[in-house]
Amino acid sequence: MPVTDLSSYLADVLMDLVEVHDGEPHPTHAEADLEQQAVALVDLDGQVWQAGDAEHHFPIQSMSKALVYGLAIDCVGAAEVHRHIDVEPSGDAFNRISLNHGSNRPANPMINAGALTAHSLVTGPSAQERFERIHGLLSAMAGRDLEIDQGCYDTEMATSDRNMGIAHMVKALSELPDTPHDVVDGYTRQCALRVSTVELARMGATLASGGLLPGSGERVLSREACGHVLSVMMTCGMYDAAGDWVSSVGIPAKSGIGGGILGAVPNRCGIATYSPRLDEHGNPVRGIRIFQRLSPDLDLHLLRPGRDRG
């Protein structure tokens, strides 16, 4: 369908979802307003289109994994990162306690074992300085100094036994370049940074442009790092629903249990959505519906042949 007024179109997409009540919020975000929803699109020049609660702030959660993976590549190089982390879809839950048979490496940077390892590979030299480097990148990509959601951080550190176990497993069986406690603490703070849907779309646009901030052209990630990030987002970003996502949406994306989805269409735009109800895979229900609508309507699927020109 031709879309001539993008702002009105996005508002219509959200209106069509107001009766969709499937899914439940993650327990960490049980107090979220379940009727809030948002969508935003940012092009490479920094122009913004948005609808719904697009300025509402919420924890970035697992969407940060993709960005920190890119930062780790820029810090120590792709070869070193991939010596520690594979890039294969796992087909398992994001918080599985296991490493790939044979390599003893996490399956990919989007599951928790890989994300903890990627966090630890960001050069410090201290844990605090490592977090500050991550915080600086995410803030630059968002366009403001991001704050930590203290309640989210406190809750997740109080229930961090599983992540602590994963970090100890990686330390014991593979390589974790720092102590498990410091890595889990820094990773938890990373995930508790608060963003809006518009800010997530800016982050997506930065990836889509090969590491240049939309509008300013300032480089914050290398083109090489962005290429690796987009590839892993495409194949692993939606956890064990990644195959359905590639088929129906075809856009590199990463979801978060806070209710967001961060998407990037190379050389075109960043797209983000927010809605706190999650499906059985931990992905936002309405967010998936939005991307499934936008992908064909705006001709965004990277693996679909172009429209008929004749």
C-alpha positions, 0 to 999 in steps of 0.5 A: 500500500502507498503511504503518503502521510507517515505520521497518520499512518503510524497512528492508524497502526496503533489504533488497530491494536487497542483491542489486542490484549494478549500476553503479560508483562515480565514480573520485573515490569508488573506495574507497567501501564498495559495499555501504553503503546508507541511506535517511532521511525527515525531516518538517517537525517534525524527526521522523526515520525512517532505515534502513541506514548513515544516519549515514555521512558522504560528500561532498555533491558536486552536491547542493549545487548546488540549495542554493547556487542558492537562496542566490544568489537570496536574495543578489542576487534571482531576476531577477539570477540568471536573467539569468546562468543559464537554467532549461531541462533540458539533455538533456546531460551535467552537465559539458558545455562549452557555453552555450545558443545565443542567450542564451550562458547555462548551461542551468540551475543543475544542470549545472556551468556553471550551478552555477559561475555560481551559486556566483560570484553568492553575495555575498562580498565575497571568495572566502573569505567567499563560501565561508563563507556557503555553508558556513554555510547548508549547516551550518545545514540539516544541523544541525552544522558540516560539515567538508571531505573533504580527500581529495575536495577535493585529488583534484578540484582536481588534476583540475579542468581541465574545470571550469576550462575551463567557468569560463573559457568562461563568463567569456569568452562570458557573465558570471562575477562572479569569477575562474575559479580562485577560483570553481572552488576555492570550488565544489570545496570546496563539493562536498567538504563531508561529510554523512550521509543523515539530514542530507541529509533535513533539508536536503530538509525545509528546502526542503519547508517553504519555507526553515524548519529542521525542528523549530525553524522558523528561516528560512534560505532565503526561500520564493521561493528554495525555490520556484525550487530545487524547480522546477529540481530537478524538471526538471533535478536528475537530469541527462539522466535527468530525464524518466524521474525526473519520470514514475516518481518525481515528487519534486524531487530532486538527485543527487550522484556521491558516491552521494547523492540529496536529495529534497523533497516540498513541505509534507510531508518531506525524503527522502535516500538513499545508495549509491555505485554509479552508472548511466550518467547518474551517478545512484545505482542503488539510490537511484533504486530506493528513490525509485521504491518510496517514491513510490507506496507513500507517495503522494509523486508530485506529478503523480499524481492522488490515490488513490480516495476512494470 
